[in-house]
């Protein structure tokens, strides 16, 4: 008697239940942007979740609590002549890595994640604002998302302008602030473009001959530092949402130095004077001027660790970045060893080292040059798509 064949469905349990959407969302929210960009191709459901504006906003809020180190490597060619400099396009490579402020582990090792590259005439990549960066380029104003690798160019409203990026956390909008001054020493003006809109708006700062050189956006307020042709310095607060501004006076004993660094320290804007003490190795304290209130400044002094010069042997060849935790970041590229970051905590004058694994190997595979330059900043990942901001769409 022949045995009856079992159907393929017999002996199996019930089909697996689909994962509820809310659980899927919670899982995806914990993933880095690079993975989420790939996972858009998994299914229509995942693509709709990852592209949803509410998901993008929630992911950014979660990423803000855990900022990364953004590492920009500038691969430029040698300055052969003026014509070459005019036509040269620098190539910037974007990397990022996790890091923690753990002083008990002074020799951490982190893995670098590569996000792509952009070609631009700009010679410097600023710190990201709301997950995006803004670059002045000969072809216009470039806005890039280092986490996704997207980059779009806007026509500049003035050939004499210098652009900065602001972010309004209330309405969740980015705005380009393009500052420029008249060639005939007229009042300094700023042009404003809200990303997603097509028209620029113009405001008059009422300060003649002012060149804005630095900008830092904290909680929807841009803190801008500039100097007039008569070498008079101004500190300007610009409310990104209300588009209002005011000039803040400096303390009577404050001496402006163009090498000062504008940083965030304890959730407040601060001017850091570290060049003479650390870069030029003249010695003495590092000074930090902190804007405590609208017109109240305080000054703190820090003594760098005595072994700083021995630890950072190439410090004179690199600028300092800064993290959200108020640490100075020194770094350099080496052709013979791993990529190292040195973080100097200003509060307790302690120094720690982070080894970034994977970056050195990636650059060598890309035929690393001897004149590569590197900058390191604190960065919050963003899923924000730039295509919806295109003016020509």
Helices and strands as residue ranges (DSSP letters): H 21-29, H 33-39, H 44-51, H 53-64, E 68-75, H 82-87, E 90-97, E 107-111, E 113-120, E 133-137, E 140-145, E 150-154, E 162-168, E 173-180, E 187-194, E 201-208, E 210-218, E 221-228, E 233-239, E 244-248, E 261-265, E 268-273, I 275-279, E 286-293, E 296-302, H 308-311, G 315-317, E 321-322, E 327-332, E 339-345, E 350-357, H 359-365, E 373-379, G 387-389
